[in-house]
Amino acid sequence: MSSTATAASSTELTELGLAEAAASIRNGETTSEAYTSGLLKQAKKYATLNSFITIDEISVLSAARDADKARAAGLSSRAPLLGVPIGVKDSYATRGLPTSLGLKLLKDYVPSDDAETVQAIKNAGGIVFGKNNLVEMSYGLVGHNLHFEQVKNPYGLEHVSGGSSSGSGASVAARIVPASLGGDTIGSIRVPASLCGVVGFKPTTGRWPVTRVAPIADTLDTTGVLARKAEDCALIDQIVTNSSALPTYDRSDLKGTRFIYAPRQYLDWIDPEVEARFRETLRALREAGAAVLEVDLGDDFSELAGNLTWAIMFRETHKAISTFLTDNHLPVSFEDIHDALKPELKGAWSHLVLPTGAGYISDEAFRKLLMIDRPELQRRLANALIQNDSIAHIFPTTPCPAPRIDEQSSFKIADKEATDLTLSKNTIPTSGAGLPGINIPIGLSSAGLPIGLEIDSASGNDRTLLEIGRRVQAIVGELPAPTL
């Protein structure tokens, strides 16, 4: 190992992205133990973020030392993530580590098997650094957890982190881990990625496995990843899907790339600073050679997307969770979970999720959502790309930067009253249609809070989307680290 490498400070190490850290360990520029120790130090330094529920420091360091032994034995070429720790949202089963699903009544539940996605990371040599905090049962958008406390935003401790993958977003932004596995049903990866200033990748629904990950709605759920670089998300996607590596491109221009954007649907209710930064980004993309075309998705688009996506989520929750609990032999029932929820969430479940609730939709209405409304949403989004010969659809990920924690249930966007649900206004259509989407940070507000750009592509076009995300990130640049 070079003297330069051995002299690297823990701060320099924690700044490494996922692929950079893997290469540094593989090339002998640092050790997994040194890198992991730096991350553990960072976790202690920023414990007030509440980004983790569980970190088993002894096991993590032991796994790092084992990785260093494997590298010394010449095994690093077989394991692309050898010795690199990542965070895991606490909705994923992890063998030997508690998996709470965000509930205190499950704080001591330790699964005997890993979620399939976690196993893929381990098979690639990765180390589970710890279990990230989340909203109870992944049911929320601001990062509040009654049992394990509010996750705070590293760019402003008085502000929310977003959710439900709240700890994932905060820990990646704070340089505690280079990446974290999250989950997305209506925006639970992309919302915290936008608010915390990191890259958040939601794959095409069905592309990544969801086995042994606590569900919300089978039609909408997907696992995914948050990292600081788009190429790191591409590496995780390659590992999880057992795909070949993406070709290595040096280019960062966008010549020949065609984007669409729909201002009537996605800029109709937006914070002025978010809109200004979005339009600056449009200019930067055009200067990089892209064509950016304005489209209109229809007067009823937002109502169509919102109504069907929320209704599918609420309608499928009871069955999805009940089946998950039975299939995975968890020591609780759906009724136990319902009783343990914070009052406002328990009330919503009683009205919309329980089959006895007044808002629970009928079988006939549910069939219409799946057979008529959802295909119409998918057709509209697909046709907008096809008719304009475009590769991707772009828009602000969230309509505003992170709200204050003390105003998270009621705040204003452009002088209009909003709620925490408003944060998913722009992410919902992507979820309802099952499309792949990626958040790319595009700057900071005047208050120093991140602003995000979402890029979506056609169903199954994930690898192209990840490459487009890499090039866009190269053009807009990366955010500075938060000064906590």
Summary of the structure (lengths in Angstrom):
residues: 484
radius of gyration: 21.1
end to end distance: 32.0
largest distance: 69.1
contacts: 1846
relative contact order: 0.13
helix: 44%
strand: 15%
